[in-house]
Amino acid sequence: MSNRIEILEEYRRANSQLATLKRKESESVHSSADTVLIEPQFGKEMNDLSNKCAQLDMILEAMEASED
């Protein structure tokens, strides 16, 4: 059970970091009547965290399914 708790905590940390990066990314975009070119500042980190969250989510789902 502790392994599940550790994985869940890691998932929460990664998800929180991802949310923080998304917020920082969106804060850099300013409203304008002109066309705005958005170049992701944290693109690679956000992609890596998204992949990590997806993998951890799959592990948690598999653990839950095996308990049934």
N, CA and C of each residue as an Amber inpcrd file, in Angstrom:
protein
   204
   0.8220000  -1.2060000   0.0000000   0.0000000   0.0000000   0.0000000
   0.8620000   1.2640000   0.0000000   1.9950000   1.2160000   0.6870000
   2.8390000   2.4090000   0.7420000   3.3530000   2.7680000  -0.6460000
   3.5840000   1.7460000  -1.4920000   4.0270000   2.0150000  -2.8430000
   2.9740000   2.8190000  -3.5980000   1.7170000   2.4650000  -3.4270000
   0.6170000   3.1940000  -4.0760000   0.5760000   4.6330000  -3.5820000
   0.7770000   4.8180000  -2.2850000   0.7610000   6.1600000  -1.7090000
   1.9240000   6.9900000  -2.2490000   3.0920000   6.3810000  -2.3810000
   4.2580000   7.0820000  -2.9270000   4.0160000   7.4890000  -4.3790000
   3.4430000   6.5940000  -5.1630000   3.1540000   6.8910000  -6.5710000
   2.1130000   8.0040000  -6.6640000   1.1020000   7.9340000  -5.8170000
   0.0690000   8.9660000  -5.8120000   0.6640000  10.3280000  -5.4400000
   1.5570000  10.3500000  -4.4770000   2.2020000  11.6020000  -4.0760000
   3.0760000  12.1430000  -5.2090000   3.7900000  11.2670000  -5.8880000
   4.6170000  11.6830000  -7.0250000   3.7350000  12.2460000  -8.1340000
   2.5890000  11.5930000  -8.3710000   1.6310000  12.0800000  -9.3740000
   1.1350000  13.4790000  -9.0070000   0.7930000  13.6740000  -7.7450000
   0.2960000  14.9800000  -7.3060000   1.3570000  16.0670000  -7.4590000
   2.6120000  15.7230000  -7.1330000   3.7040000  16.6970000  -7.2870000
   3.8920000  17.0760000  -8.7510000   3.9410000  16.0720000  -9.6210000
   4.1350000  16.3220000 -11.0470000   2.9720000  17.1290000 -11.6140000
   1.7620000  16.7960000 -11.1970000   0.5790000  17.5140000 -11.6740000
   0.6000000  18.9680000 -11.2010000   1.0400000  19.1890000  -9.9820000
   1.1410000  20.5370000  -9.4370000   2.1990000  21.3520000 -10.1900000
   3.3440000  20.7230000 -10.4720000   4.3920000  21.3990000 -11.2400000
   3.8880000  21.7510000 -12.6340000   3.1560000  20.8340000 -13.2420000
   2.5990000  21.0770000 -14.5710000   1.6280000  22.2490000 -14.5410000
   0.7590000  22.2890000 -13.5550000  -0.1970000  23.3950000 -13.4290000
   0.5280000  24.7250000 -13.2480000   1.6050000  24.7200000 -12.4630000
   2.3840000  25.9370000 -12.2530000   3.0040000  26.4180000 -13.5580000
   3.5880000  25.4980000 -14.3290000   4.1880000  25.8780000 -15.6090000
   3.1340000  26.3960000 -16.5870000   1.9630000  25.7690000 -16.5990000
   0.8860000  26.2390000 -17.4780000   0.4540000  27.6440000 -17.0960000
   0.3650000  27.8970000 -15.7880000  -0.0220000  29.2250000 -15.3290000
   1.0300000  30.2600000 -15.7350000   2.3110000  29.9360000 -15.5400000
   3.3920000  30.8480000 -15.9190000   3.3780000  31.0990000 -17.4120000
   3.1230000  30.0420000 -18.1750000   3.0820000  30.1530000 -19.6330000
   1.9490000  31.0910000 -20.0570000   0.7940000  30.9480000 -19.4430000
  -0.3530000  31.7730000 -19.8280000  -0.1920000  33.2190000 -19.3770000
   0.5670000  33.4510000 -18.3130000   0.7820000  34.8150000 -17.8410000
   1.6310000  35.6230000 -18.8150000   2.4290000  34.9500000 -19.6430000
   3.3010000  35.6540000 -20.5810000   2.5550000  36.1050000 -21.8390000
   1.3160000  35.6480000 -22.0230000   0.5170000  36.0270000 -23.1910000
  -0.3210000  37.2470000 -22.8390000  -0.1940000  38.2710000 -23.6700000
  -0.9370000  39.4970000 -23.4230000  -1.9740000  39.7090000 -24.5180000
  -3.1020000  40.1900000 -24.1320000  -4.1960000  40.4360000 -25.0480000
  -3.8370000  41.5730000 -26.0120000  -4.2010000  41.3920000 -27.2850000
  -3.8820000  42.3920000 -28.2940000  -4.8070000  42.2170000 -29.4900000
  -4.9600000  43.2990000 -30.2550000  -5.7550000  43.2260000 -31.4760000
  -4.9310000  42.6190000 -32.6080000  -3.6200000  42.6220000 -32.4430000
  -2.7270000  42.0530000 -33.4500000  -2.6220000  40.5370000 -33.2900000
  -2.1240000  39.9190000 -34.3500000  -1.8610000  38.4860000 -34.2670000
  -0.7160000  38.2540000 -33.2920000  -0.8970000  37.2800000 -32.4350000
   0.1170000  36.9980000 -31.4240000   0.7480000  35.6450000 -31.7190000
   2.0630000  35.6220000 -31.7670000   2.7880000  34.3780000 -31.9510000
   3.2040000  33.8910000 -30.5660000   2.7360000  32.7220000 -30.2220000
   3.0490000  32.1730000 -28.9050000   4.1530000  31.1360000 -29.0630000
   5.2670000  31.3980000 -28.4250000   6.3620000  30.4490000 -28.4170000
   6.4770000  29.8980000 -27.0050000   6.1890000  28.6260000 -26.8280000
   6.2080000  28.0530000 -25.4830000   7.5690000  28.2310000 -24.8120000
   7.5290000  28.7730000 -23.6330000   8.7370000  28.9810000 -22.8520000
   9.0890000  27.7020000 -22.0880000   8.0760000  26.9640000 -21.6950000
   8.2780000  25.7600000 -20.8930000   7.7840000  24.5110000 -21.6190000
   7.7920000  24.5310000 -22.9350000   7.2150000  23.4470000 -23.7280000
   7.7620000  22.0690000 -23.4070000   9.0850000  21.9140000 -23.3870000
   9.6740000  20.5970000 -23.1430000   9.3610000  20.1260000 -21.7290000
   9.5040000  21.0010000 -20.7510000   9.2120000  20.6190000 -19.3620000
   7.7410000  20.2310000 -19.2010000   6.8460000  20.9970000 -19.8400000
   5.4210000  20.6930000 -19.7500000   5.1260000  19.3570000 -20.4140000
   5.7490000  19.0870000 -21.5490000   5.5460000  17.8150000 -22.2430000
   6.0610000  16.6550000 -21.3920000   7.2480000  16.8260000 -20.8030000
   7.8150000  15.7710000 -19.9510000   6.9090000  15.4940000 -18.7450000
   6.4130000  16.5590000 -18.1050000   5.5340000  16.3880000 -16.9460000
   4.2020000  15.7570000 -17.3450000   3.6800000  16.1370000 -18.5010000
   2.4280000  15.5290000 -18.9910000   2.6090000  14.0320000 -19.2040000
   3.7310000  13.6560000 -19.8080000   4.0140000  12.2340000 -20.0240000
   4.1670000  11.5020000 -18.6960000   4.8570000  12.1230000 -17.7540000
   5.0530000  11.5040000 -16.4400000   3.7070000  11.2980000 -15.7390000
   2.8440000  12.3200000 -15.7840000   1.5200000  12.2110000 -15.1680000
   0.7160000  11.0910000 -15.8220000   0.7860000  10.9870000 -17.1330000
   0.0430000   9.9460000 -17.8480000   0.5380000   8.5600000 -17.4430000
   1.8570000   8.3980000 -17.3380000   2.4130000   7.1020000 -16.9480000
   2.0240000   6.7430000 -15.5170000   2.1380000   7.7130000 -14.6190000
   1.7810000   7.4570000 -13.2240000   0.2890000   7.1450000 -13.0930000
  -0.5270000   7.8280000 -13.8770000  -1.9690000   7.5790000 -13.8560000
  -2.2680000   6.1490000 -14.3120000  -1.5710000   5.6970000 -15.3600000
  -1.7670000   4.3220000 -15.8340000  -1.3530000   3.3100000 -14.7640000
  -0.2590000   3.5920000 -14.0710000   0.2040000   2.6900000 -13.0040000
  -0.8350000   2.6270000 -11.8850000  -1.3480000   3.7940000 -11.4960000
  -2.3570000   3.8360000 -10.4300000  -3.6260000   3.0950000 -10.8380000
  -4.0510000   3.2610000 -12.1040000  -5.2360000   2.5540000 -12.5900000
  -5.0070000   1.0450000 -12.5900000  -3.8100000   0.6200000 -12.9950000
  -3.5100000  -0.8150000 -13.0110000  -3.4820000  -1.3740000 -11.6030000
  -2.9490000  -0.6130000 -10.6720000  -2.9160000  -1.0570000  -9.2760000
  -4.3260000  -1.1950000  -8.7280000  -5.1710000  -0.2230000  -9.0780000
  -6.5600000  -0.2620000  -8.6120000  -7.3050000  -1.4510000  -9.2160000
  -7.0610000  -1.7120000 -10.4930000  -7.7180000  -2.8260000 -11.1660000
  -7.2720000  -4.1730000 -10.5760000  -6.0110000  -4.2500000 -10.1860000
  -5.5240000  -5.5080000  -9.6350000  -6.0570000  -5.7690000  -8.2250000
  -6.5130000  -4.7230000  -7.5400000  -7.0860000  -4.8710000  -6.2170000
  -8.5160000  -5.3970000  -6.2570000  -9.1750000  -5.2110000  -7.4090000
 -10.5750000  -5.6440000  -7.5500000 -10.7070000  -7.1250000  -7.6720000
